[in-house]
């Protein structure tokens, strides 16, 4: 799990265990409504829909980038000494 500290000091944790494989795949479905996507990500970030939809745009981008970074390597342990830290 990874964290992001918001401007107001709240720490948001990306918790991929909050969604199913089906929900993750649906994020790439062009027919899914944006509000449904938002609801899925709200669970991952442990936020209300209102909190999520009123995030400043740059903060939203940081959160979604963090989500997709985590989704690409869901089993990676950021505290593991063998885990690469290069960009």
Z-matrix of the N, CA and C atoms (Angstrom, degrees):
N
C 1 1.451
C 2 1.525 1 108.99
N 3 1.310 2 115.13 1 146.14
C 4 1.457 3 121.28 2 -179.87
C 5 1.522 4 109.16 3 -122.02
N 6 1.318 5 115.39 4 157.32
C 7 1.459 6 120.74 5 -177.81
C 8 1.518 7 111.44 6 -122.63
N 9 1.336 8 113.91 7 155.03
C 10 1.459 9 121.24 8 171.60
C 11 1.519 10 106.77 9 -138.36
N 12 1.330 11 117.03 10 130.75
C 13 1.456 12 121.10 11 177.22
C 14 1.519 13 108.74 12 -92.54
N 15 1.324 14 115.24 13 123.03
C 16 1.464 15 120.79 14 179.41
C 17 1.521 16 110.51 15 -77.88
N 18 1.317 17 115.60 16 167.38
C 19 1.456 18 122.27 17 -179.06
C 20 1.524 19 112.18 18 -58.52
N 21 1.340 20 117.05 19 -30.08
C 22 1.468 21 120.47 20 -179.35
C 23 1.529 22 112.69 21 -86.79
N 24 1.340 23 116.59 22 4.84
C 25 1.446 24 120.82 23 176.99
C 26 1.524 25 115.25 24 94.90
N 27 1.329 26 117.43 25 -10.85
C 28 1.464 27 119.77 26 178.44
C 29 1.522 28 109.34 27 -67.63
N 30 1.316 29 114.59 28 142.11
C 31 1.462 30 120.40 29 177.25
C 32 1.526 31 107.66 30 -103.62
N 33 1.321 32 115.62 31 120.37
C 34 1.459 33 122.07 32 179.99
C 35 1.527 34 107.54 33 -101.77
N 36 1.318 35 115.51 34 127.30
C 37 1.458 36 121.83 35 178.39
C 38 1.517 37 109.53 36 -105.09
N 39 1.310 38 116.97 37 131.68
C 40 1.464 39 122.45 38 175.72
C 41 1.525 40 107.04 39 -84.08
N 42 1.328 41 116.32 40 110.48
C 43 1.465 42 121.45 41 -177.33
C 44 1.530 43 109.27 42 -117.67
N 45 1.322 44 115.53 43 95.76
C 46 1.460 45 120.95 44 -177.29
C 47 1.524 46 112.93 45 -68.09
N 48 1.319 47 117.96 46 -14.73
C 49 1.464 48 119.86 47 178.42
C 50 1.519 49 112.26 48 -71.73
N 51 1.307 50 117.07 49 -7.39
C 52 1.466 51 121.67 50 -179.28
C 53 1.529 52 113.35 51 -82.68
N 54 1.343 53 117.25 52 -7.55
C 55 1.467 54 119.85 53 -179.63
C 56 1.527 55 110.10 54 -128.83
N 57 1.317 56 113.82 55 157.12
C 58 1.463 57 120.18 56 178.98
C 59 1.530 58 110.25 57 -93.05
N 60 1.306 59 114.85 58 168.44
C 61 1.466 60 120.49 59 174.96
C 62 1.523 61 110.03 60 -59.55
N 63 1.315 62 117.13 61 -42.36
C 64 1.467 63 121.33 62 179.53
C 65 1.535 64 110.58 63 -58.97
N 66 1.321 65 116.73 64 -44.45
C 67 1.468 66 119.76 65 -179.94
C 68 1.524 67 111.09 66 -66.39
N 69 1.325 68 116.56 67 -39.29
C 70 1.461 69 119.39 68 178.13
C 71 1.530 70 110.35 69 -61.81
N 72 1.323 71 116.80 70 -47.85
C 73 1.468 72 120.33 71 179.55
C 74 1.527 73 111.66 72 -61.41
N 75 1.321 74 116.55 73 -35.70
C 76 1.468 75 120.58 74 -179.03
C 77 1.533 76 111.79 75 -64.82
N 78 1.324 77 117.72 76 -22.73
C 79 1.466 78 120.22 77 177.70
C 80 1.521 79 111.88 78 -60.64
N 81 1.340 80 116.60 79 -22.52
C 82 1.466 81 121.41 80 -178.97
C 83 1.531 82 112.57 81 -99.18
N 84 1.313 83 116.41 82 3.50
C 85 1.462 84 122.31 83 179.79
C 86 1.526 85 108.78 84 -83.76
N 87 1.316 86 116.84 85 116.19
C 88 1.465 87 121.26 86 -177.81
C 89 1.522 88 112.74 87 -63.83
N 90 1.330 89 116.91 88 -18.43
C 91 1.462 90 120.17 89 -179.77
C 92 1.530 91 113.38 90 -87.44
N 93 1.324 92 116.59 91 -9.89
C 94 1.461 93 118.54 92 178.68
C 95 1.522 94 109.70 93 -73.95
N 96 1.309 95 116.03 94 137.22
C 97 1.465 96 121.08 95 -179.23
C 98 1.530 97 109.98 96 -73.32
N 99 1.341 98 116.66 97 144.45
C 100 1.468 99 120.31 98 179.76
C 101 1.523 100 113.03 99 -54.17
N 102 1.307 101 117.87 100 -37.46
C 103 1.469 102 119.65 101 -178.95
C 104 1.531 103 111.08 102 -64.72
N 105 1.330 104 117.24 103 -33.91
C 106 1.468 105 119.89 104 176.80
C 107 1.525 106 110.33 105 -67.67
N 108 1.327 107 116.36 106 -41.02
C 109 1.463 108 119.99 107 175.61
C 110 1.523 109 110.16 108 -60.74
N 111 1.328 110 116.13 109 -43.66
C 112 1.459 111 120.87 110 179.39
C 113 1.522 112 111.14 111 -59.32
N 114 1.315 113 117.23 112 -41.68
C 115 1.471 114 120.70 113 -179.55
C 116 1.523 115 111.41 114 -62.45
N 117 1.312 116 116.42 115 -39.30
C 118 1.469 117 120.31 116 178.46
C 119 1.527 118 109.67 117 -64.54
N 120 1.314 119 117.24 118 -48.08
C 121 1.453 120 120.49 119 -178.67
C 122 1.524 121 111.81 120 -67.25
N 123 1.309 122 117.17 121 -30.78
C 124 1.467 123 120.28 122 175.96
C 125 1.520 124 110.86 123 -59.09
N 126 1.309 125 116.27 124 -40.36
C 127 1.474 126 119.29 125 178.79
C 128 1.522 127 110.71 126 -66.27
N 129 1.326 128 116.71 127 -42.10
C 130 1.465 129 121.27 128 179.57
C 131 1.529 130 110.45 129 -60.46
N 132 1.319 131 116.79 130 -38.45
C 133 1.465 132 122.27 131 -177.18
C 134 1.528 133 113.27 132 -93.94
N 135 1.335 134 117.12 133 -3.46
C 136 1.466 135 122.24 134 -177.03
C 137 1.531 136 111.00 135 54.47
N 138 1.333 137 114.26 136 52.64
C 139 1.461 138 121.82 137 179.31
C 140 1.518 139 108.62 138 -126.20
N 141 1.326 140 115.87 139 158.91
C 142 1.456 141 119.50 140 171.26
C 143 1.527 142 107.98 141 -79.55
N 144 1.312 143 115.76 142 161.82
C 145 1.460 144 120.17 143 177.61
C 146 1.530 145 110.15 144 -60.38
N 147 1.316 146 116.74 145 -40.88
C 148 1.471 147 121.31 146 179.52
C 149 1.533 148 110.40 147 -61.94
N 150 1.332 149 117.48 148 -45.51
C 151 1.469 150 120.62 149 179.08
C 152 1.527 151 110.74 150 -60.27
N 153 1.315 152 114.81 151 -45.30
C 154 1.465 153 120.08 152 -177.47
C 155 1.524 154 111.77 153 -64.73
N 156 1.324 155 116.73 154 -47.02
C 157 1.466 156 120.37 155 -175.33
C 158 1.523 157 113.25 156 -74.05
N 159 1.313 158 118.47 157 -12.16
C 160 1.466 159 120.34 158 178.57
C 161 1.537 160 112.23 159 -106.03
N 162 1.335 161 116.48 160 9.30
C 163 1.462 162 119.20 161 174.99
C 164 1.521 163 109.98 162 -62.61
N 165 1.334 164 117.40 163 145.18
C 166 1.462 165 118.37 164 171.33
C 167 1.532 166 108.82 165 -61.11
N 168 1.306 167 116.48 166 145.16
C 169 1.463 168 120.75 167 -175.91
C 170 1.529 169 113.20 168 -52.65
N 171 1.347 170 119.47 169 -47.25
C 172 1.479 171 118.41 170 -179.78
C 173 1.534 172 112.27 171 -61.65
N 174 1.304 173 118.06 172 -35.06
C 175 1.463 174 121.64 173 178.08
C 176 1.518 175 109.88 174 -67.77
N 177 1.322 176 116.40 175 -42.17
C 178 1.470 177 120.58 176 177.17
C 179 1.523 178 110.00 177 -58.86
N 180 1.333 179 116.77 178 -43.00
C 181 1.469 180 120.66 179 179.12
C 182 1.529 181 111.05 180 -61.89
N 183 1.315 182 117.42 181 -43.27
C 184 1.460 183 120.93 182 178.70
C 185 1.528 184 110.49 183 -60.71
N 186 1.332 185 116.35 184 -44.90
C 187 1.463 186 120.27 185 -179.99
C 188 1.521 187 112.04 186 -63.66
N 189 1.321 188 116.85 187 -45.65
C 190 1.460 189 118.57 188 -178.24
C 191 1.532 190 110.98 189 -68.70
N 192 1.332 191 117.67 190 -35.94
C 193 1.461 192 119.76 191 175.40
C 194 1.522 193 110.56 192 -62.40
N 195 1.320 194 116.54 193 -42.67
C 196 1.454 195 121.28 194 178.40
C 197 1.526 196 110.81 195 -63.02
N 198 1.331 197 116.09 196 -41.01
C 199 1.459 198 120.66 197 177.91
C 200 1.528 199 110.44 198 -59.02
N 201 1.327 200 117.72 199 -49.86
C 202 1.465 201 120.33 200 -176.68
C 203 1.530 202 111.71 201 -70.92
N 204 1.329 203 118.26 202 -30.70
C 205 1.468 204 120.07 203 173.02
C 206 1.524 205 109.61 204 -61.46
N 207 1.322 206 116.21 205 -46.19
C 208 1.457 207 121.12 206 179.37
C 209 1.527 208 111.10 207 -65.74
N 210 1.324 209 117.30 208 -39.37
C 211 1.459 210 121.71 209 -178.44
C 212 1.529 211 111.50 210 -65.60
N 213 1.333 212 117.30 211 -32.09
C 214 1.466 213 120.82 212 178.76
C 215 1.533 214 111.84 213 -68.19
N 216 1.320 215 116.90 214 -29.68
C 217 1.470 216 121.58 215 -178.61
C 218 1.526 217 109.73 216 -136.66
N 219 1.316 218 117.22 217 66.80
C 220 1.470 219 119.55 218 -173.04
C 221 1.522 220 114.41 219 -66.89
N 222 1.329 221 117.88 220 -17.92
C 223 1.459 222 120.31 221 -178.58
C 224 1.525 223 112.74 222 -98.54
N 225 1.320 224 117.00 223 -3.77
C 226 1.462 225 120.69 224 -179.41
C 227 1.519 226 109.95 225 -67.75
N 228 1.319 227 115.59 226 138.30
C 229 1.456 228 121.71 227 177.12
C 230 1.518 229 107.31 228 -105.54
N 231 1.330 230 117.76 229 111.02
C 232 1.472 231 119.16 230 -177.53
C 233 1.521 232 112.54 231 -64.00
N 234 1.334 233 118.46 232 -15.41
C 235 1.461 234 121.70 233 -179.87
C 236 1.523 235 111.75 234 -95.12
N 237 1.315 236 117.76 235 -0.65
C 238 1.455 237 121.76 236 -178.85
C 239 1.523 238 110.21 237 -77.30
N 240 1.345 239 117.81 238 130.50
C 241 1.462 240 119.56 239 179.55
C 242 1.530 241 112.82 240 -66.00
N 243 1.320 242 117.61 241 -21.04
C 244 1.463 243 120.47 242 -179.85
C 245 1.520 244 112.63 243 -85.54
N 246 1.313 245 117.50 244 -10.42
C 247 1.458 246 121.63 245 -179.37
C 248 1.517 247 109.82 246 -74.96
N 249 1.315 248 117.43 247 130.48
C 250 1.462 249 122.61 248 179.30
C 251 1.513 250 109.98 249 -67.38
N 252 1.333 251 116.81 250 139.90
C 253 1.463 252 120.76 251 177.03
C 254 1.519 253 111.38 252 -113.79
N 255 1.322 254 117.91 253 4.88
C 256 1.456 255 120.74 254 179.56
C 257 1.517 256 110.87 255 -77.62
N 258 1.308 257 114.94 256 152.66
C 259 1.456 258 120.27 257 -177.63
C 260 1.501 259 111.31 258 -91.27
